[in-house]
Amino acid sequence: MDNKIVRRQKIRYRIRKKVAGTASKPRLSVFRSNAETYIQLINDETGFTLAAASTRDKDIAAQKGTKSEKAKLAGQAIARKALELGITACVFDRGGNLYHGRVKAVADGAREGGLNF
């Protein structure tokens, strides 16, 4: 198996040991593929996804801009959905990626939208 994938998986496991979401403070999980960015608010006690957003959503995919700009819009979208559910706080799970680029853009967008973490 590819060394980079194995290394990232180990980092993910290490993060997940420390970071867990509850109903009142869910985990904001970021998955970054080569082309898209996917975000979920997860309650780890029950194993349910409370809300999700991605750069593939129709309103975001229609926008012009870089992948980072679209990731920021997705972050704002997840914040809107969270506030509709009455969630104002969450814990951030960068998914083994560096806090840089698209992952940072998601976090900035979510903070601008009103989420605290």
C-alpha positions in Angstrom: 0.0 0.0 0.0 1.1 3.6 -0.6 3.1 5.0 2.2 1.4 8.4 2.1 -2.0 6.8 2.6 -0.8 4.6 5.5 0.8 7.7 7.2 -2.4 9.7 6.8 -4.5 6.9 8.2 -2.3 6.7 11.3 -2.7 10.4 11.8 -6.5 10.1 11.4 -6.6 7.3 14.1 -4.5 9.5 16.4 -6.8 12.5 15.9 -9.9 10.3 16.4 -8.6 9.0 19.8 -8.8 12.6 21.1 -11.7 14.0 19.1 -15.3 12.8 19.5 -18.6 14.5 18.8 -21.7 14.6 20.9 -25.3 15.7 20.2 -24.7 19.2 21.6 -21.1 19.5 20.2 -20.8 17.3 17.1 -17.6 16.5 15.2 -17.0 18.6 12.0 -15.3 16.1 9.8 -13.5 17.2 6.6 -12.7 14.8 3.7 -10.7 16.2 0.9 -10.5 14.3 -2.4 -8.5 15.6 -5.4 -11.4 17.4 -6.9 -14.0 17.9 -4.1 -14.3 18.7 -0.4 -16.9 16.9 1.8 -18.0 18.1 5.3 -20.1 16.3 7.9 -21.4 17.1 11.4 -21.3 13.8 13.2 -22.7 12.7 16.5 -20.3 9.9 17.5 -22.4 8.7 20.5 -25.1 7.4 18.1 -23.0 7.3 14.9 -25.4 9.5 12.9 -24.6 12.4 10.5 -26.5 15.4 11.6 -25.7 17.6 8.6 -23.6 17.4 5.5 -22.3 19.8 2.8 -19.8 19.5 -0.1 -18.4 21.4 -3.0 -20.7 19.2 -5.2 -23.8 20.8 -3.9 -25.6 22.5 -6.8 -25.4 26.1 -5.5 -21.7 25.7 -4.7 -20.7 23.8 -7.8 -22.3 26.5 -10.0 -19.9 29.1 -8.5 -16.8 30.2 -10.3 -13.6 30.1 -8.3 -10.8 28.0 -6.9 -11.2 24.8 -4.9 -10.3 26.7 -1.8 -13.0 29.4 -2.4 -15.6 26.6 -3.0 -14.5 24.9 0.2 -15.1 28.1 2.1 -18.6 28.3 0.7 -19.2 24.7 1.8 -18.0 25.7 5.3 -20.5 28.5 5.3 -23.2 26.1 4.1 -22.6 23.6 6.9 -22.7 26.4 9.4 -26.1 27.5 8.2 -27.4 23.9 8.4 -26.0 23.6 11.9 -27.6 26.8 13.1 -30.9 25.6 11.7 -30.5 22.5 13.9 -29.6 24.7 16.9 -25.9 23.7 17.0 -23.5 26.5 17.7 -20.4 24.6 18.8 -18.5 21.7 17.3 -15.1 20.0 17.4 -13.0 20.2 14.2 -11.6 17.0 12.7 -9.2 17.7 9.9 -9.2 14.1 8.8 -5.4 13.6 8.8 -4.8 16.5 6.4 -2.7 19.5 7.2 -4.6 22.6 8.5 -3.8 24.5 5.4 -5.5 25.3 2.0 -8.9 23.8 1.6 -9.1 22.4 5.1 -8.4 25.8 6.6 -10.9 27.4 4.1 -13.6 25.1 5.4 -12.8 26.1 9.0 -12.8 29.8 8.1 -16.1 29.5 6.3 -17.7 27.6 9.2 -16.5 30.2 11.7 -17.8 33.1 9.5 -21.1 31.2 9.4 -21.4 31.2 13.2 -19.9 27.9 14.3 -17.6 28.0 17.3 -14.6 25.5 17.6 
